[in-house]
Amino acid sequence: MNDATIIRRSLSARKLSTVFTSLSVAVAVALMLVLLMMRESGRAAFERGSGNMHMLLSGDSDPLTGILNSVYLAAPPRRALEHAKVEELAAKPFWAFFIPTQIGDSYRGLPVFATTGDFFSRFQPGENEQWSFKAGRAFEKNFEVVLGSRAAQETGLKIGDKIALTHGMPQPRSGGNEDKGDQPAPHVHDEYKFEVVGILEPTGGAHDRAIITSITSAWILHAHDRREKAEHDHDHADHDHDHEHAQETMTTEADLTDADKKVTGIYARVVSRPGSNASALIPVVFEQMRSDKSITVAQPAQEINKLFAIVGSVDQILIAMAAVVAASSGISILLALYNSMEQRRRQIAVLRVLGASAGRIFRLVLAESLVLGAIGAAAGVAIAWIGLRIVASEMKARLGLVIEPAISWQLALGVVSGALLLAGVAGLLPAIVAYRTSVAKNLRPLG
């Protein structure tokens, strides 16, 4: 009988113990992989999302909130910048680009990102990367939309389709079971139909899940709502019930007032040398912008570092907990094998009589420990892959951050190797006990 058959029959004889011991290893491996991969993937996604801008100008309460809202499209900002302030800022001579944006509407739960044509021609989604179209083109006039790759995938829209946008963005899901029956139905801007003219290639950033349109189109939608409300209020104030309502007229760009031209965030880049992302002007401009208390200025890289500094300590705690779980799984292997030695001493003695050396017995028990670790590690990788997809889905729903769930083979190899090493160490004591098992003592007649 070869060693593999002996190990397989030994594990089969203790199925419950084998399952639970392997499961403890699987949980430890999965937890460690999910934590490490989400930390790396999350940081990469955050870094990619800010593209080649140097700073974000907004009306948000603090810089980090501004970055999460206007760059990662987590929620609509509570305060917009007035048109006069935007014009004043745009007139500064040190901008390489100055791209106004507005978020606040949605389509099937996906954020609508309103901006100008400079977004496609000047803003880069990644370092030295340009926007690439899977189909179609950028918008060229009002009421045209471009779909991010994820938005196209989730909606199933194609070039030429027409859609109506919804006022407001869905709030991030919470864990409560609050009654939502009293909430008003979302208002659909069905007076205006937007035509899909382009679909973008994936970038790995938050804009992959956006519906991108011209900022003037967004202004017109909300100006139309303003005019409708004014007409409605006027009708209610008129007590002549024979008053005939004027036929509704569509709002155009000519009807816009300065109050309609709200901007929720500005992607800005300071003039720098061609091919260089650094500029001596950046700190000077940053301090000048910060002195204006009517706006909030944020440097994406700085805010990302702050965010990961905040969560870094939590990461360390979670990784330490995963290490404790891994250690406990090693102890489980040790106890499972050690406790089985009492029932297996006679089997070991029989193997010795049949010609198995003490060294072979040692190797069999050690190999059995490694097999338990390998089964658990393989199951852990599978659980981690599922767990990554769940966590990525929650990150998208709660923060609007698109993270591509993937397990790095280098990291997986390192964690699996660590699990096997731990299993091997855990199997040493039972293997030594098996090695030292007395043949004569354990072959005495039972009873």
ZILIN-V582702 format. One line per field, one symbol per residue. ss: DSSP state (a for helix, b for strand, c for the rest). burial: b if it has 16 or more other ideal C-beta (glycine too) atoms within 10 Angstrom, else e. Layout:
ss: ???
burial: ???
This chain:
ss: ccaaaaaaaaaaacaaaaaaaaaaaaaaaaaaaaaaaaaaaaaaaaaaacccccbbbbccccaaaaaaaaacccccccccbcaaaaaaaaccccbbbbbbbbbbbbbccbbbbbbccaaaacccccccccccbbbbcccccccbbbbcaaaaaaaccccccbbccbbccccccccccccccccccccbcccccbbbbbbbcccccaaaacbbbbaaaaaaaaaaaaaaaaaaaaaaacccccccccccccccaaaccaaaccbcbbbbbbccccccccccaaaaaaaaaacccccbbbcaaaaaaaaaaaaaaaaaaaaaaaaaaaaaaaaaaaaaaaaaaaaaaaaaaaaaaccccaaaaaaaaaaaaaaaaaaaaaaaaaaaaaaaaaaaaaaaaaacccccccccaaaaaaaaaaaaaaaaaaaaaaaaaaacccaaaaccccc
burial: eeeeebbeebbeebeebbeebbbbbbbbbbbbbbbbbbbebbbebbbbbbbbbbbbbbbbeebbbbbbbbbbbbbbbeebbbbebbeebeeeeebebbbbbbbbbbbeebbbbbbbeebbebbebeeeeebeeeebebbeebbbbbbbbbbbeebebeeeeebebbeebeeeeeeeeeeeeeeeeeeebeebebebbbbbebbbbbbbbbbbbbbbbbbbbbbbbbbeeeeeeeeeeeeeeeeeeeeeeebeeeebeeebbbbbbbbbbbebeeeeeebeebeebbeebeeeeebbbbbbeebbeebeeeeeeeeeebeeebeebbeebbebbbebbbebbeebbebbbebbeeebeeeebbbbbbbbbbbbbbbbbbbbbebbbebbeebbeebeeebbbbbebebeeeebeebbebbbebbbebbebbbebbbebeeeeeeeeee
